[in-house]
Amino acid sequence: MRTLNAEPLRLEDYEVHPERGFLPAEDPLPYLEDPYYAPWEQIAGELPKLLVAGKVRAVIEAMPRLSVERLRTERERRRAMMLLSYFGHAYVWGGERPAERIPANLAVPWYEVSQLLGRPPVLSYASYALDNWRRLDPNAPIELGNIVLLQNFLAGLDEEWFILVHVDIEAKAARAIRQIPTALVAAEQGDKATLTSALEEVAAALETMYAVLARMPEACDPYIYYRRVRPYIHGWKNNPALPNGVVYEGVEAYGGQPQQFRGETGAQSAIIPTLDGLLGIQHADDPLKTYLMEMRLYMPPAHRRFLEAVEARSQVRPMVLSSSSAALRDAYNACIEGIYRFRALHLEYAAQYIYKQQAKDPKNPRRVGTGGTPFMRYLKKHRDESIAHKV
């Protein structure tokens, strides 16, 4: 059903930036300036050393319990969330056996800042990638070669590169994301020329995103990734090493009961789900779809609302199906192929970087994804459902 003169979505209403997409409008805060938070910053700087020395749990247990009330700005809250998430995962996974309890001096502020940001107290993609970078040259682009991480677990080239590839992809995706308001209105108004032009831009953005993803093997080795990067990003839901989850000591809302949260995964990025919504790519009702819907709870709430608004409103696919325009159909199909290629390469990496590795540590299973899923089956299905929408 076409709507005439519909108001376009305003990106700024959803914390989406025309030049940065889902990356924050301001570069992430490099440190908390308030001296009150110096104990957190000190541990953050030492985290790789503490993990190597096997001292991380003792140091976190001795850390002062700080209030989050002195975090004044959104950037401060996001940095605090990032730091506490790294501490939490270092604490849980930084020993011979996973920790089943997180001490109150970490658990309480982590929970409190997570509530301010509308996300669970676990390391999610927003903290791992979106809020975890700085530019070497503040006047140069957000891209590989000019970005470095603010926080690491063990540090090293492979960990740095793995995350920075995701940050660069987010920056490249902005070219597609900023076309969405135009594409939605064009589809509603039956404006084939404008919709064709917008979809051509989306397809071009997907090509640049693919080119960045294709650079992953340049500096992230599968063996190193599996043994040095991946162990710390697991969560505690559907994880065989922590079947009951983790207790957040001192958090009244949880009443001393273990909590189960998914680990960090690229499925928590809003890019591809939003483009699925724009293009009308549907996923069959099954456990995979349930999981994908659950992943939205780990996104910044404004990004989740944007994704839902695009899904609810998009008339792009019906317009393409009802149109006789070859140019429109070609532009749409180029977008579908772009998403298919991106997902296919991701699947290839999942096999190479995880599935084909030799699992020796029960804390790092190779058949279960960091999000707690049978990822190979899910990713194949995801890929195949994408290309099935080609017109």
Secondary structure, 3 states (H helix, E strand, C coil): CCCCCCCCCCHHHHCCECCCECCCCCCCCCCCCCHHHHHHHHHHHHHHHHHHHCCHHHHHHCCCCCCCCCCCCHHHHHHHHHHHHHHHHHHHHCCCCCCCEECHHHHHHHHHHHHHHCCCCCCCHHHHHHCCEEECCCCCCCCCCCEEECCCCCCCHHHHHHHHHHHHHHHHHHHHHCCHHHHHHHHHHCCHHHHHHHHHHHHHHHHHHHHHHCCHHHHCCHHHHHHHHHHHCCCCCCCCCCCCCEEECCCHHHCCCCECCCCCCHHHCCHHHHHHHHHCCCCCCCHHHHHHHHHHHHCCHHHHHHHHHHHHHCCHHHHHHHCCCHHHHHHHHHHHHHHHHHHHHHHHHHHHHHHCCCCCCCCCCCCCCCCCCCHHHHHHHHHHHHHCCCC
